[in-house]
Amino acid sequence: MQSFGKPRILIIGCGDIGLRVAKQLVRSYRVFALTSQKMRFQELRAVGATPILGDLDKPESLWRLSGLAETLIHLAPPQNAGHRDCRTRNLIRILSQGSSTVRCLIYVSTTGVYGDHGGGRVSESTPVNPQSERAKRRVDAENSLRFWALSHGVALTILRVPGIYALDRLPLERIRSRTPALLPAQDAYSNHIQSDDLARLVCAAVYHGKPQRVINTCDGGETKMGDYFDEVADAYGLERPPRLPAEELEKIVSPMLWSFMRESRRVTNTRLKELKTPLRYPSVAEFLKTISKNP
């Protein structure tokens, strides 16, 4: 299909979700996708996107992005250390050069910015309280993008996303390896969104996102983490993970995994209706009904 003459859209961080987004948008947009790996060019072209070689860790490689597109979808995670998101700051620096053409930007952040609420409910108006370094980097990215968008007349939509799952993103190896979960009384609430639903909502934000708006992009379920593992185990006919008290479990899991397990919050999604895109999978349980018990 001829794409010249279509409005341009640029995807930053075109991994699994980015590819799903690109497949949907190529019908209406000329889609560009930033990648730091030439070996991914064929994969990106296969979904109809035009690959752009560049590395967010190397600002000098990003010069082609300035003036490239009117709409930008930022899916790239921050670097792995520090309290600042240097990648987002590098991106903003390039976009600020010359006469910027960006008028709409969708940033995919994380519900981790809320921190631990002891199982309490959080909404978009809940103040952020990041407790891990990676969450602090996300808050830095959000704040940097807000300031840049306001000063450049760009409509910014921030989508705060929880744990993403799909057929190939279920915790099957964790369950098979018998990694314990927390005792029910100590367990943390976890929040989820299915991959295809997330991609559809990112696309919907292009059309329906309100300027300078934050939207919790989750299914609104209130499932504890151990119960989630049990649901997946049951769906695949596997033995449920054992349960341990917090003081024992902390000693045997990685610090990163423990940081996820110790934060408990129930994320509301009342603003999701603004995107005018009903979820296909309003809960993990609904998704698991559609799959075979034999992975």
Sequence and secondary structure as in RCSB ss.txt:
>XXXX:A:sequence
MQSFGKPRILIIGCGDIGLRVAKQLVRSYRVFALTSQKMRFQELRAVGATPILGDLDKPESLWRLSGLAETLIHL
APPQNAGHRDCRTRNLIRILSQGSSTVRCLIYVSTTGVYGDHGGGRVSESTPVNPQSERAKRRVDAENSLRFWAL
SHGVALTILRVPGIYALDRLPLERIRSRTPALLPAQDAYSNHIQSDDLARLVCAAVYHGKPQRVINTCDGGETKM
GDYFDEVADAYGLERPPRLPAEELEKIVSPMLWSFMRESRRVTNTRLKELKTPLRYPSVAEFLKTISKNP
>XXXX:A:secstr
   TTS EEEEES SHHHHHHHHHHTTTSEEEEEES GGGHHHHHHTT EEEE BTTBGGG GGGTTS SEEEE 
    SSSSS HHHHHHHHHHTSSS    EEEEEEEGGGG   TT EE TTS     SHHHHHHHHHHHHHHHHHH
HHT EEEEEEE EEE TTSSSHHHHHTT  EE GGG  EE EEEHHHHHHHHHHHHHH  TTEEEE S    EEH
HHHHHHHHHHTT     EE HHHHHHHS HHHHHHHT   EE  GGGGGG    S SSHHHHHTTS S  
